[in-house]
Amino acid sequence: MIACFEFAGAERRVDLGSGTSLAIPIDRDGQHPRFFVDRQVRFEPLAIGNFTGRVATGGSCNAEIITFIPHCHGTHTEGAGHITGTAEAVQDALASGLIPAALVSVTPTFEHAETAVGAGPVITAAALDWPQGVQALIIRTIPNDPSKGRRDYGASPPYPLLSAEAMSKLVEAEIEHLLIDTPSVDAADDGGRLQQHRCFWGMAASDERPVDTRAACTITEMIYVPETLADGLYLLSLGVSALRGDASPSTPVVFPVR
């Protein structure tokens, strides 16, 4: 299905039948990312009276109880409710439809072991460059090791962090949706400041609410961008689930734009 649309004054084409998912699968084998917690996602058969929800052990059908934490296990999209007292659901302000997006690959620098936002490799503002007019920015960090799909971040070296200047650059450019292949835009332990989250939603340390212009913005963490995707312009479907919460599992899908 080929669609034509206008972007930045030029006619563009996109094949809506050629989408690529950026979501990390979660399966029973436990080979999925873990962040901030030691436990894996748990899969258990439903058991009620004589009923068992597992065909392999005599049940009539499969029915599972799945216990997981959206923020800590796999790809998820979060809204400003992540850091507000009222914990609004990410779906509340999220518009449906395709979003003009840019994919950029960046190599973090190790020039400074400690930054204003935490310890570890740094994504500088100068390393980020994208086409004007997009609403979403997808960041692929280099090296792009497939182990991102099963990494225990508690037992791994510090993951890359955007510098404070880089996050400010995104906000000033009016990027509304940030997608990144790290487990968080803040360090796992930053003393509870969540400085980068607050910057993205336009909230000072003492603010209880995001500024109006950022209230519908989202952050999607723990994606994986396949090597087959080139940097450039895409249309993005965030694919946020109907499980309401300040964060929700999501399946972002991108469609290359020609």
KEKE-3310 file (N, C-alpha, C; in steps of 0.2 Angstrom, whole numbers, plus 5000, padded with zeros to 4 digits):
npx = (5004:5005:5007:5005:5011:5013:5028:5037:5036:5039:5034:5031:5033:5027:5028:5015:5014:5026:5031:5042:5045:5050:5050:5055:5054:5045:5047:5044:5056:5064:5073:5074:5075:5080:5077:5081:5075:5077:5070:5063:5050:5035:5027:5013:5002:4984:4975:4960:4950:4947:4952:4965:4976:4984:4988:4997:4999:4987:4976:4961:4963:4975:4979:4986:4993:5002:5015:5022:5032:5029:5039:5051:5053:5056:5050:5042:5030:5029:5020:5018:5013:5021:5029:5020:5009:4996:4997:4993:4986:4996:4989:4979:4982:4987:4988:4980:4986:4999:5016:5027:5044:5061:5076:5091:5108:5119:5135:5140:5150:5165:5172:5169:5167:5158:5143:5132:5120:5122:5132:5143:5143:5141:5128:5130:5124:5129:5131:5118:5108:5095:5081:5072:5056:5050:5041:5045:5059:5070:5082:5096:5109:5126:5139:5127:5123:5115:5112:5105:5092:5091:5097:5103:5102:5106:5117:5126:5138:5136:5123:5121:5118:5108:5116:5113:5112:5109:5096:5089:5090:5082:5070:5069:5068:5055:5053:5041:5040:5050:5061:5071:5085:5089:5087:5081:5080:5086:5098:5099:5100:5098:5097:5083:5080:5076:5080:5081:5069:5060:5065:5061:5047:5045:5046:5051:5061:5052:5040:5023:5016:5017:5022:5009:5012:5019:5013:5007:5017:5028:5039:5048:5055:5069:5069:5073:5083:5084:5098:5096:5088:5090:5097:5087:5071:5055:5038:5029:5021:5016:5010:5004:4998:4982:4982:4980:4990:5003:5014:5015:5015:5022:5022:5031:5031:5039:5039:5048:5051:5051)
npy = (4994:5010:5026:5043:5059:5076:5083:5095:5103:5095:5082:5066:5048:5033:5016:5008:4995:4990:4990:4991:4983:4990:4985:4975:4958:4948:4933:4917:4911:4920:4927:4942:4960:4967:4979:4989:4979:4963:4952:4941:4942:4934:4919:4910:4896:4898:4893:4887:4879:4863:4866:4869:4880:4875:4867:4857:4850:4844:4853:4860:4871:4885:4897:4910:4918:4933:4941:4956:4971:4986:4997:4991:4979:4977:4985:5000:5014:5030:5043:5060:5057:5048:5055:5063:5067:5063:5053:5051:5042:5036:5036:5046:5059:5056:5057:5048:5040:5042:5047:5059:5055:5054:5044:5042:5037:5036:5038:5037:5047:5044:5054:5060:5053:5056:5065:5079:5072:5059:5044:5037:5033:5047:5055:5068:5084:5089:5078:5074:5076:5080:5079:5094:5097:5085:5076:5066:5058:5045:5036:5027:5019:5017:5005:4994:4982:4966:4961:4970:4966:4957:4961:4962:4975:4979:4972:4976:4987:5005:5013:5023:5040:5054:5070:5085:5096:5090:5085:5096:5102:5094:5097:5111:5110:5106:5092:5079:5066:5055:5041:5028:5017:5013:5009:5019:5037:5043:5041:5025:5027:5042:5049:5052:5063:5063:5071:5072:5067:5077:5088:5085:5085:5098:5102:5110:5106:5108:5108:5102:5098:5096:5108:5115:5114:5103:5092:5082:5074:5060:5047:5034:5019:5007:5001:4992:4994:4988:4983:4983:4995:5011:5026:5041:5047:5043:5036:5035:5023:5023:5012:5010:5000:4995:4994:5003:5016:5025:5021:5011:4995:4994:4994:5000:5005:5007:5016:5017:5032:5039)
npz = (5000:4994:5000:4997:5003:5009:5015:5023:5012:5001:4990:4997:4998:5005:5010:5017:5019:5023:5036:5051:5066:5082:5094:5108:5110:5122:5130:5137:5140:5147:5141:5140:5142:5158:5170:5184:5192:5199:5195:5183:5169:5173:5169:5171:5172:5172:5186:5191:5202:5196:5184:5173:5165:5154:5140:5138:5150:5152:5151:5144:5136:5133:5145:5152:5166:5167:5174:5175:5174:5166:5165:5168:5161:5145:5130:5131:5132:5140:5148:5154:5166:5172:5181:5189:5203:5201:5191:5177:5164:5150:5138:5139:5134:5121:5104:5090:5075:5062:5064:5059:5059:5063:5062:5070:5071:5084:5092:5108:5118:5128:5135:5147:5162:5172:5172:5171:5173:5177:5178:5165:5147:5136:5126:5116:5112:5100:5093:5088:5075:5064:5052:5049:5055:5059:5071:5080:5087:5085:5093:5090:5098:5096:5100:5092:5099:5098:5110:5118:5118:5128:5139:5156:5165:5177:5180:5170:5162:5164:5155:5140:5141:5137:5136:5147:5139:5126:5129:5131:5118:5111:5116:5113:5100:5098:5098:5100:5103:5110:5106:5112:5113:5126:5144:5151:5151:5161:5174:5183:5196:5202:5213:5214:5206:5193:5182:5167:5163:5168:5162:5148:5149:5152:5166:5181:5195:5206:5201:5199:5188:5170:5158:5147:5133:5133:5138:5131:5126:5124:5130:5124:5129:5129:5116:5101:5087:5072:5062:5049:5046:5039:5044:5044:5037:5043:5045:5060:5070:5086:5093:5106:5120:5126:5139:5153:5160:5168:5161:5147:5139:5122:5104:5094:5077:5062:5046:5031:5023:5007)
capx = (5000:5009:5003:5008:5010:5018:5032:5042:5036:5040:5030:5035:5030:5028:5024:5012:5014:5033:5033:5047:5044:5056:5048:5058:5049:5046:5045:5044:5063:5067:5078:5072:5079:5078:5080:5079:5073:5081:5065:5060:5043:5033:5021:5010:4995:4978:4972:4954:4947:4950:4954:4972:4977:4990:4986:5003:4998:4980:4971:4958:4966:4980:4977:4991:4994:5008:5017:5028:5032:5031:5045:5057:5053:5054:5048:5036:5029:5027:5018:5020:5010:5026:5032:5016:5006:4990:4999:4989:4988:4999:4984:4975:4983:4990:4984:4981:4989:5006:5019:5034:5050:5068:5080:5098:5112:5124:5141:5141:5157:5167:5176:5168:5164:5153:5140:5127:5114:5124:5139:5142:5144:5136:5126:5131:5120:5132:5130:5111:5106:5089:5078:5067:5049:5048:5038:5047:5066:5072:5089:5100:5116:5132:5137:5120:5123:5108:5111:5101:5086:5090:5102:5101:5105:5109:5124:5129:5140:5131:5120:5122:5113:5109:5118:5108:5111:5106:5089:5086:5090:5076:5064:5068:5066:5048:5052:5036:5040:5057:5062:5078:5086:5091:5081:5079:5083:5089:5102:5095:5100:5100:5094:5076:5079:5073:5081:5080:5062:5058:5067:5057:5040:5045:5045:5056:5061:5047:5034:5019:5013:5020:5019:5004:5015:5023:5008:5005:5023:5030:5046:5048:5062:5070:5067:5079:5082:5088:5103:5093:5085:5095:5095:5083:5064:5050:5032:5030:5015:5018:5007:5004:4993:4976:4983:4981:4995:5008:5018:5011:5019:5021:5025:5032:5032:5041:5038:5053:5049:5055)
capy = (5000:5016:5032:5050:5065:5081:5084:5100:5106:5091:5076:5060:5042:5028:5010:5006:4988:4988:4992:4987:4984:4992:4982:4969:4953:4945:4926:4913:4909:4924:4931:4949:4965:4969:4986:4991:4974:4956:4946:4941:4941:4927:4916:4905:4894:4900:4887:4888:4872:4858:4869:4872:4884:4873:4860:4852:4847:4841:4858:4861:4877:4888:4903:4912:4924:4936:4946:4960:4978:4989:5001:4987:4973:4978:4991:5004:5021:5033:5050:5064:5054:5045:5059:5067:5064:5060:5047:5051:5036:5039:5036:5051:5064:5053:5057:5042:5042:5041:5053:5060:5053:5053:5039:5044:5033:5040:5035:5040:5048:5043:5059:5062:5047:5058:5070:5082:5068:5053:5042:5033:5037:5053:5057:5075:5088:5090:5071:5074:5080:5076:5083:5098:5096:5079:5076:5061:5056:5038:5036:5021:5020:5012:4999:4991:4975:4963:4959:4975:4963:4952:4963:4963:4982:4979:4968:4978:4994:5011:5014:5029:5045:5061:5076:5090:5100:5086:5084:5103:5103:5091:5101:5117:5109:5103:5085:5077:5059:5052:5034:5027:5010:5012:5007:5025:5043:5045:5036:5021:5030:5049:5053:5054:5069:5062:5078:5072:5066:5083:5093:5083:5088:5105:5103:5111:5102:5109:5108:5096:5097:5098:5114:5113:5112:5096:5087:5076:5071:5054:5044:5026:5017:5000:4999:4989:4996:4983:4986:4984:5001:5016:5033:5045:5049:5038:5038:5031:5021:5021:5006:5009:4995:4998:4993:5010:5017:5030:5018:5005:4991:4997:4991:5005:5002:5013:5015:5021:5037:5040)
capz = (5000:4994:5001:4996:5007:5008:5021:5022:5006:4996:4990:4999:4997:5010:5009:5023:5020:5025:5043:5055:5073:5086:5100:5110:5112:5129:5130:5143:5141:5151:5137:5139:5146:5165:5173:5191:5196:5197:5193:5176:5168:5175:5165:5175:5169:5176:5189:5195:5204:5192:5177:5172:5158:5150:5136:5139:5157:5153:5151:5137:5132:5136:5148:5156:5170:5165:5179:5173:5175:5160:5165:5169:5156:5138:5126:5134:5131:5146:5148:5160:5172:5176:5187:5192:5208:5198:5187:5172:5159:5144:5133:5140:5129:5115:5098:5086:5069:5060:5066:5055:5063:5061:5065:5070:5075:5088:5096:5114:5120:5135:5137:5154:5166:5176:5169:5176:5173:5179:5176:5160:5141:5135:5119:5116:5108:5094:5089:5086:5069:5061:5047:5052:5054:5062:5078:5084:5086:5087:5094:5090:5100:5093:5096:5092:5100:5099:5118:5121:5118:5133:5144:5163:5166:5184:5179:5164:5163:5163:5148:5137:5143:5134:5140:5148:5133:5121:5130:5130:5111:5108:5118:5110:5093:5099:5098:5105:5105:5110:5107:5113:5115:5133:5148:5154:5149:5167:5177:5187:5203:5201:5219:5213:5203:5186:5178:5160:5162:5170:5156:5142:5150:5154:5173:5185:5201:5211:5197:5199:5182:5164:5154:5142:5127:5133:5142:5127:5124:5126:5130:5123:5131:5128:5109:5097:5080:5068:5058:5042:5045:5038:5047:5039:5038:5043:5048:5066:5074:5093:5095:5113:5121:5129:5146:5155:5166:5167:5156:5144:5134:5116:5099:5089:5070:5057:5039:5028:5018:5001)
cpx = (5004:5005:5008:5006:5015:5022:5037:5042:5037:5036:5034:5030:5032:5024:5022:5012:5021:5035:5038:5046:5050:5055:5053:5053:5050:5043:5046:5051:5067:5072:5075:5075:5076:5081:5077:5076:5077:5076:5064:5053:5041:5027:5019:5003:4990:4976:4966:4950:4951:4953:4962:4973:4983:4988:4991:5002:4991:4974:4967:4960:4972:4978:4982:4990:5001:5009:5023:5027:5034:5037:5051:5058:5051:5052:5042:5036:5026:5025:5021:5018:5015:5029:5027:5012:4999:4991:4994:4991:4991:4994:4980:4976:4986:4986:4985:4984:4996:5009:5026:5039:5056:5072:5087:5102:5118:5129:5142:5149:5159:5172:5175:5164:5158:5150:5135:5121:5116:5130:5138:5144:5139:5135:5126:5126:5122:5131:5123:5110:5100:5085:5073:5060:5046:5046:5041:5055:5067:5079:5092:5107:5120:5137:5130:5120:5116:5107:5107:5094:5085:5095:5099:5105:5108:5116:5128:5133:5135:5129:5121:5116:5114:5111:5112:5107:5108:5098:5086:5086:5084:5070:5063:5066:5059:5048:5047:5036:5047:5057:5069:5079:5090:5085:5078:5083:5087:5093:5098:5095:5103:5098:5087:5075:5075:5074:5079:5072:5058:5059:5062:5050:5040:5044:5051:5056:5055:5040:5030:5016:5017:5018:5014:5007:5018:5019:5007:5011:5024:5037:5045:5055:5062:5068:5074:5078:5087:5093:5101:5090:5091:5093:5091:5076:5060:5043:5032:5023:5018:5016:5007:4998:4987:4977:4985:4986:4999:5013:5014:5016:5017:5024:5026:5034:5034:5041:5043:5049:5053:5054)
cpy = (5006:5022:5038:5055:5070:5082:5089:5103:5102:5085:5070:5054:5037:5022:5007:4999:4985:4990:4988:4988:4986:4989:4976:4964:4950:4938:4923:4911:4914:4928:4938:4954:4965:4975:4987:4985:4967:4951:4947:4941:4934:4925:4910:4903:4896:4893:4889:4881:4867:4860:4871:4875:4882:4866:4855:4848:4845:4846:4858:4866:4880:4895:4905:4918:4927:4941:4950:4967:4982:4994:4997:4981:4975:4984:4994:5011:5024:5040:5054:5061:5050:5049:5064:5064:5061:5054:5046:5045:5040:5040:5042:5057:5062:5053:5050:5045:5041:5048:5053:5059:5053:5048:5042:5039:5038:5036:5039:5041:5046:5048:5061:5056:5049:5064:5073:5077:5061:5050:5037:5037:5042:5054:5065:5078:5089:5083:5070:5078:5076:5081:5087:5096:5090:5080:5071:5060:5049:5038:5029:5022:5015:5011:4997:4984:4972:4961:4964:4971:4958:4954:4964:4970:4983:4976:4971:4985:4999:5012:5021:5034:5051:5066:5081:5094:5097:5086:5091:5105:5100:5095:5107:5116:5106:5096:5082:5070:5057:5045:5032:5020:5009:5011:5014:5031:5046:5039:5032:5024:5037:5053:5055:5060:5069:5068:5078:5071:5073:5088:5091:5086:5095:5107:5104:5107:5102:5109:5101:5094:5099:5104:5111:5111:5105:5091:5081:5072:5065:5052:5037:5024:5009:4997:4995:4991:4992:4986:4987:4991:5007:5022:5037:5046:5043:5040:5032:5029:5019:5014:5005:5005:4999:4997:5000:5011:5023:5028:5012:5001:4994:4993:4996:5002:5008:5011:5019:5026:5038:5047)
cpz = (5000:4995:5000:5000:5006:5015:5019:5015:5000:4996:4992:4998:5002:5009:5016:5024:5022:5031:5046:5062:5077:5093:5102:5113:5119:5129:5136:5145:5145:5148:5135:5143:5153:5167:5179:5195:5194:5194:5185:5175:5170:5171:5169:5172:5174:5179:5193:5196:5200:5185:5178:5165:5154:5147:5138:5145:5158:5152:5144:5133:5136:5138:5153:5160:5169:5170:5176:5175:5169:5160:5165:5164:5149:5136:5129:5132:5137:5144:5154:5166:5176:5182:5190:5198:5206:5193:5181:5167:5153:5138:5133:5135:5122:5109:5094:5079:5068:5062:5062:5060:5060:5065:5064:5074:5078:5092:5102:5115:5127:5138:5144:5157:5170:5173:5174:5177:5175:5176:5170:5153:5139:5127:5119:5111:5101:5090:5087:5081:5066:5056:5051:5050:5057:5069:5083:5082:5089:5087:5094:5092:5098:5099:5097:5093:5101:5106:5121:5122:5124:5139:5151:5165:5173:5184:5174:5166:5162:5156:5146:5140:5139:5139:5142:5142:5127:5122:5129:5122:5108:5110:5114:5103:5092:5097:5103:5107:5104:5111:5107:5115:5121:5138:5151:5151:5155:5170:5182:5194:5202:5207:5218:5209:5196:5182:5171:5159:5163:5164:5150:5143:5152:5162:5177:5191:5206:5207:5198:5193:5176:5161:5149:5136:5127:5136:5138:5124:5127:5126:5129:5124:5129:5121:5107:5090:5076:5063:5051:5041:5044:5042:5041:5041:5038:5046:5054:5068:5081:5095:5103:5115:5125:5137:5149:5161:5164:5161:5153:5139:5127:5111:5093:5082:5066:5050:5035:5023:5013:4998)
residu = (MET:ILE:ALA:CYS:PHE:GLU:PHE:ALA:GLY:ALA:GLU:ARG:ARG:VAL:ASP:LEU:GLY:SER:GLY:THR:SER:LEU:ALA:ILE:PRO:ILE:ASP:ARG:ASP:GLY:GLN:HIS:PRO:ARG:PHE:PHE:VAL:ASP:ARG:GLN:VAL:ARG:PHE:GLU:PRO:LEU:ALA:ILE:GLY:ASN:PHE:THR:GLY:ARG:VAL:ALA:THR:GLY:GLY:SER:CYS:ASN:ALA:GLU:ILE:ILE:THR:PHE:ILE:PRO:HIS:CYS:HIS:GLY:THR:HIS:THR:GLU:GLY:ALA:GLY:HIS:ILE:THR:GLY:THR:ALA:GLU:ALA:VAL:GLN:ASP:ALA:LEU:ALA:SER:GLY:LEU:ILE:PRO:ALA:ALA:LEU:VAL:SER:VAL:THR:PRO:THR:PHE:GLU:HIS:ALA:GLU:THR:ALA:VAL:GLY:ALA:GLY:PRO:VAL:ILE:THR:ALA:ALA:ALA:LEU:ASP:TRP:PRO:GLN:GLY:VAL:GLN:ALA:LEU:ILE:ILE:ARG:THR:ILE:PRO:ASN:ASP:PRO:SER:LYS:GLY:ARG:ARG:ASP:TYR:GLY:ALA:SER:PRO:PRO:TYR:PRO:LEU:LEU:SER:ALA:GLU:ALA:MET:SER:LYS:LEU:VAL:GLU:ALA:GLU:ILE:GLU:HIS:LEU:LEU:ILE:ASP:THR:PRO:SER:VAL:ASP:ALA:ALA:ASP:ASP:GLY:GLY:ARG:LEU:GLN:GLN:HIS:ARG:CYS:PHE:TRP:GLY:MET:ALA:ALA:SER:ASP:GLU:ARG:PRO:VAL:ASP:THR:ARG:ALA:ALA:CYS:THR:ILE:THR:GLU:MET:ILE:TYR:VAL:PRO:GLU:THR:LEU:ALA:ASP:GLY:LEU:TYR:LEU:LEU:SER:LEU:GLY:VAL:SER:ALA:LEU:ARG:GLY:ASP:ALA:SER:PRO:SER:THR:PRO:VAL:VAL:PHE:PRO:VAL:ARG)
# end
